[in-house]
Amino acid sequence: MVTAVVFDVGETLLDDSREWGAWADWVGVPRHTFSTVLGAVTAAGRDNAETFQYFKPGFDLAHERQLREEAGLGERIEDSDLYPDVRPGLAALRERGLWVGVAGNQTARAAVLLRELGLPVDALATSGEWGVAKPTLEFFARVAEMVPDGPAQTLYVGDHRDNDVVAAKAAGFKAALIKRGPWGYLWADDPLVRRDADWVIDSLFDLPDLVRP
């Protein structure tokens, strides 16, 4: 029985289009060019941070992120960045009596911005706060500490085959892949997703009937 649902952030709750566009502008390449290279990196199953190396070899993401902040062009997360089903979808799960959390590979700053949105969740944390990131078991150990009934009764929902579905399943969680963003569409029918995902969903609205207690 599922008693808790925990969500990834980027391309699960947030449409990352604006943020990737901001990075393209920052490195000085056309947005279409940046997104095409990002797609190639994604298709190869590599970390999306490697995208920057094609444009600026030796690119230090943490340092450049700080420079963006200092230039007044840093991270922004606004209600308009949420996918339309996020607020009602999260609320519907809580109305069914499920514990709802958010835990993703995001900066500590992103955690602050996400909390300011006032999402209908019971807890929220990011890898930047924890100092451990997906797909490590250490990250999912922190998720297990956060939820009320442990991994076996918790569903982790994300758009990424390796970071979300495969890693969550290896850590003892139930797993769902959501088909949106480049990763979700690319890997929806991947053999590893078919092996490890309990469900492949199109929308957060699919979840209440799938996991109802």
N, C-alpha and C positions, 0 to 999 in steps of 0.2 A: 504494500500500500504506500502511496506517495503522500507524505504529510508536509513536504516543503518543496518549493521550486526556487532555484537560484539562476539568475540570468547573467550571461556575458553582457558587455556594454556595446562596443563598436559593431555596427551592422547587425546587432540583435535588438537593442533598444534605440541606438542612435544611428541616423543616416550620416555617414562620415564624409559625404561629398564635399561639404564646405571646408572641412579641416584638410582634406587631401588637396583641395584647390588652393588653400592658403599655403600649403607646403610647396606646391608647384610654383606659386608666385614668389615665394621666399628664395627658392633655388634658381629662379629665373628661367624656367622653361615653360612652354605652353601647357596648359592643363591637360589637353588631349594627349600630348606626348608623355607627360608624367603618368597619366592613368594607363596608357598602353604598356609602358615599361612595368608599372606596378602589376598589371595583369599577367605579363610574362613571368615575373618573379613568382606570383601567386600560383600560376599553372605548373611551375617547376617544384612547388611544394616548399619553397624557401621562405625565410622570414621577410616580411614586407619591408623591414628597415633596410634591407639590402638594396632596395630601389634607389636610394640616395647615392649609393656608390657609383652608379652609372653616370650620374651627372656631376658629382663632386667626389672623386676618390679620396678616401680618408675622412669623409663626412662624419662628424661627431654629433649624433642626434641629441644627446643630453645638452651639450654645449650650445648647439644651434637653437634648441628649444628655449634655453635661458636668454639667448640673444633676442629671440622673438618677443619674449616677455618684456625685456628692457626697452625694446623698440615700440612697445604698445600694441604689438601684433600677436600676442600670446593666445593660449587656449581660450576658447569661448564655447560654452555649451548652453544653448537656449532652448526654450520649449519648442521652437520651430524645428529644432534638430531631431526631436523625437519622431519615430514612426507613428502614424496616426492611431495604431492599435495599442500603443504602449500604456497610456493612462487607464483606459477602460479595460484593457486586458489584465493588467496587474490588479486592478480593483476587483475584477470578476473572480480572480483566484482567491483573493482574501475573503470575498463574500462567501465562497465555498468552504471557508474554514482552513485554508492552506496558509502556511507560513511562507512569506515571499521575501527573497533577498536578491541583492545585486553584488557580483564580485567579478571583476575583469582586469585585464592587463591595461591599466590606465595609470596616469600619474597621480601623485597625492593632490595636486592642484585640481585634477579632474574630479576627484572625490568631493572636494569642497563645492565645485560647481554643480555636480549632480545633486548633492544634498540641498542646495539652494532651490532646486526645481520642486522640492516637496513631493517626490513620487510616493505613491501608496505602497510602501515596502516596510518590512520589519527591520531590515539591516542593510547596510551598504558599505562596501570596502573595495579598495583597489590594490593592485600589486605594488604600486608606488608607496602606499602606506605600510604594507606588510613586509616589503623587502624581498619578496619571492614572487615569481611570475609563472604563468602557464607556459609550457605544459608540465611543470615539475610536480612531483608528488607533494612537495612541501606546500605549494600553493593550495592544492586540494585538501591537504591536512588542515589548513587554516579555514577553508570552507566548511569542513566537517565539524570544526569547533564552533562555527557560527550557527549552524542549523540545530533545530531542537532534537531530532531523532536519529542523527547519524547519516552516513552516506546511503545506506541501503534503502532508506525511505525518502531520499532526496533526488529530485530530477534537476540536472544541470542542462540549461538550454543555451546553445550558441550557434554561430554560423560557420565555425572553423572545424574541419575534419580532425586535425591533429591536436590543436590546442584545447578544443572543447569536447568533441565526441569521444575520440580515442583516449585522451588523457583522463576525462571524467570516468569513463568506464573502467580504466585500469586502476583507478583509485577507489572503486567500489560503488560509484554513483550510478543511477539511471541517467540516460543521456538522450537528448533530442537535438536534432539539427534543424535550424530554421532556414528556409530557402529565401534568403535575400542578401543583398550585397554580393560582391564577386565570388567570395568563398562559398557562400550558401548555395548559389546556383551551380558553381563549378563542381562541387562535391556531393550534390544531393543524391546521386546514384552511384557514388564511388563504392567499390567493394568493402573498404574498411568502414564506411558509414553504414552500409547494409549489415555488416557484421555486428557493429557496436551500438548503433542508435536504436533505442526502444521505439522512437517515433521520428519521422521527418514531417515537419509541419510547414504550412504556408503563412501562418499568422498566429499571434498570441491568442486570438480568439479560439483557436483549435484546442487549447490546453485544458480549459475547465472540464470539458466532457471526457477528455482522455484520462485525467488524473484525479477525478473527483473521488473523495474518500468514501 
